[in-house]
């Protein structure tokens, strides 16, 4: 099976090299026109024809896709080599001298064969170029007698160079292929090892998460159990019995919140991205938090350009912002101010929640996004972890942008 990306790069280089050599040989001819004579019409025709075919080949190669059959590529390889040999021979024959410098063009099909074929096929191509080199000299002296033996000697020297180039390039390419195969096997081994490591890390993470869940669930369950047991021993209608029922009810509610947050944290859902008017999302979240903010005597405001449009999943972003704003409400003293807003930068969309309150302790700033870490007595420690998961699902992340007394600001950037 052909590696189309690699083939396109290799063929593009060979075609451009061929075009460069053709152009260079022609300019050499023009520069030394006093020695080589004016280019014949047949030579110009051969060079123009080959140049046009090379352009067509280049266009064809650039349009290669995975749907292109290997047979078509194989035909192109053989066609290109045969055509290069024919053009090199005809250009040498039309060069006007016995040792025409256009015979250098024979190097191109030799390089291509050494790169694409096995040693036997490469040797066949090289032998053909050598025979044609001698044939070109023989045909020249047949038309322009008498023959000069030194020209045959030069042809033999050039032929030896062709042979050496073919063998050396074939060996180098063979070594490169072996190294490439070794690298491929190493990458496969690394991939297998990576999968094993990821699996082990997942097991470790599951173990840690399970321990954390067990720990968090055990506390309210213990409180419920002990409260109900104490209520059972108390007199019906007594203050102690009522207090124990109240504690059991609160702990049951806490357990329900913990379960809900854990499910939201564990649930992996791909965001349904769409273009959204940001002000609508912010106003909706603010309306949900309005009752709670009024209850705590807080001032909640929205700051956003009314025409601002971001690309996100509105449901997931509302969930993320609601988590942030509820944290802000819990952390803001009575009479304090909370701002929910959005700004747009160069290639960056930012949603933020800012509140007046005490700065987060420096020791906790690196832990606040970890599951089950909380600074609140009744918190589950999953709110910011949920926000982080949602932000990363959008290709972004959450940041503690400002952390100082009187101003704490979280930003979702994506």
Residue pairs with C-beta under 8 A, 6 or more apart in sequence:
1 70
2 70
2 73
4 64
4 65
4 66
4 68
7 61
7 64
7 73
8 61
8 62
8 64
10 115
11 57
11 61
11 76
12 58
12 61
12 62
14 80
14 108
14 111
14 112
14 115
15 54
15 57
15 58
15 61
16 58
17 108
18 54
18 84
18 108
19 51
19 54
21 104
21 105
21 107
21 108
22 47
22 50
22 51
22 54
22 105
25 91
25 101
25 102
25 104
25 105
26 39
26 47
28 101
29 36
29 39
29 95
29 101
30 39
36 95
36 96
36 97
36 101
37 96
37 97
39 96
40 94
40 96
42 90
42 94
43 91
43 94
43 95
43 96
43 102
46 87
46 90
46 91
46 94
47 91
49 87
50 83
50 87
50 91
53 83
57 76
57 80
60 76
64 73
77 112
77 116
80 109
80 112
81 109
81 112
81 113
81 116
81 125
82 109
84 105
84 108
84 109
84 112
85 106
85 109
85 125
85 128
85 129
85 132
87 105
88 102
88 103
88 105
88 106
88 108
88 109
88 129
88 132
89 106
89 132
89 135
89 136
91 100
91 102
91 105
92 100
92 102
92 103
92 105
92 133
92 136
93 100
93 136
93 139
93 140
94 102
95 101
95 102
97 140
98 137
98 140
98 141
98 144
98 148
98 151
99 137
99 151
99 154
99 155
100 136
103 133
103 136
103 158
106 129
106 132
106 133
106 162
107 162
107 165
109 125
109 129
110 122
110 125
110 126
110 129
110 162
110 165
110 166
110 169
111 165
111 169
113 121
113 122
113 125
113 126
113 166
114 122
114 165
114 166
114 169
114 170
114 173
115 169
115 173
117 125
119 170
122 166
122 170
123 166
125 166
126 162
126 163
126 166
129 159
129 162
130 159
130 162
130 163
133 155
133 158
133 159
133 162
134 152
134 155
134 156
134 159
136 155
137 151
137 152
137 155
140 151
141 147
141 148
141 151
209 371
212 371
212 372
213 262
213 372
215 372
216 258
216 372
216 380
216 381
217 255
217 258
220 251
220 252
220 254
220 255
220 258
221 251
221 255
223 247
223 248
223 251
224 248
224 251
224 252
224 255
227 244
227 245
227 247
227 248
227 251
228 244
228 248
230 240
230 244
231 240
231 241
231 244
231 245
231 248
234 240
234 241
234 244
235 241
254 378
257 380
258 380
258 382
261 380
261 382
261 383
261 386
262 380
262 382
264 319
264 382
264 386
265 371
265 382
265 385
265 386
265 389
269 316
269 393
270 393
271 312
271 313
271 316
271 390
271 393
271 394
272 313
272 315
273 311
273 312
273 313
273 394
274 311
274 312
274 313
274 314
275 309
275 310
275 311
276 309
276 310
276 311
276 312
276 314
276 317
277 306
277 307
277 308
277 309
278 304
278 305
278 308
278 309
278 310
278 342
278 351
279 302
279 304
279 305
279 306
279 308
281 314
281 317
281 318
281 321
282 302
282 304
282 321
282 340
282 341
282 342
282 351
283 302
284 318
285 318
285 321
285 322
285 325
285 340
286 300
286 302
286 325
286 340
288 322
289 300
289 322
289 325
289 326
289 329
290 300
292 326
292 329
293 299
293 300
293 329
293 338
296 329
296 332
296 334
297 334
297 335
298 329
298 332
298 334
298 335
298 336
298 337
298 338
299 335
299 336
299 337
299 338
300 325
300 337
300 338
300 339
300 340
301 337
301 338
301 339
301 340
302 339
302 340
302 341
303 339
303 340
303 341
303 342
304 341
304 342
304 343
305 342
305 344
308 342
308 344
310 342
310 344
310 349
310 351
311 349
312 349
312 394
312 414
313 393
313 394
316 390
316 393
316 394
317 351
317 390
317 394
317 412
319 386
319 390
320 351
320 386
320 387
320 390
320 391
320 398
320 412
321 340
321 351
321 353
321 412
323 383
323 384
323 386
323 387
324 340
324 353
324 383
324 384
324 387
324 410
324 412
325 338
325 340
325 353
326 383
327 353
327 383
327 384
327 410
328 338
328 353
328 354
328 355
328 357
328 408
329 338
329 355
330 376
330 379
331 355
331 357
331 358
331 408
332 338
332 355
332 356
332 357
333 356
333 357
336 355
336 356
336 357
337 355
337 356
338 353
338 354
338 355
338 356
339 352
339 353
339 354
339 355
340 352
340 353
340 354
341 351
341 352
341 354
342 349
342 350
342 351
342 352
343 350
343 352
344 350
348 413
348 414
349 396
349 413
349 414
350 411
350 412
350 413
351 411
351 412
352 401
352 409
352 410
352 411
352 412
353 409
353 410
354 402
354 407
354 408
354 409
354 410
355 407
355 408
355 409
356 406
356 407
357 406
357 408
358 405
358 408
359 403
359 404
359 405
359 408
360 368
360 375
360 400
360 403
360 408
361 375
364 373
364 375
365 400
365 403
367 373
368 375
368 384
368 400
369 384
369 385
369 388
369 398
370 381
370 385
371 381
371 382
371 385
372 380
372 381
372 382
373 381
374 380
374 381
384 398
387 398
387 410
387 412
388 397
388 398
391 397
391 398
391 412
391 413
391 414
394 414
395 414
396 412
396 413
396 414
397 412
397 413
397 414
398 410
398 411
398 412
398 413
399 410
399 411
399 413
400 408
400 409
400 410
401 409
401 410
401 411
402 408
402 409
403 409
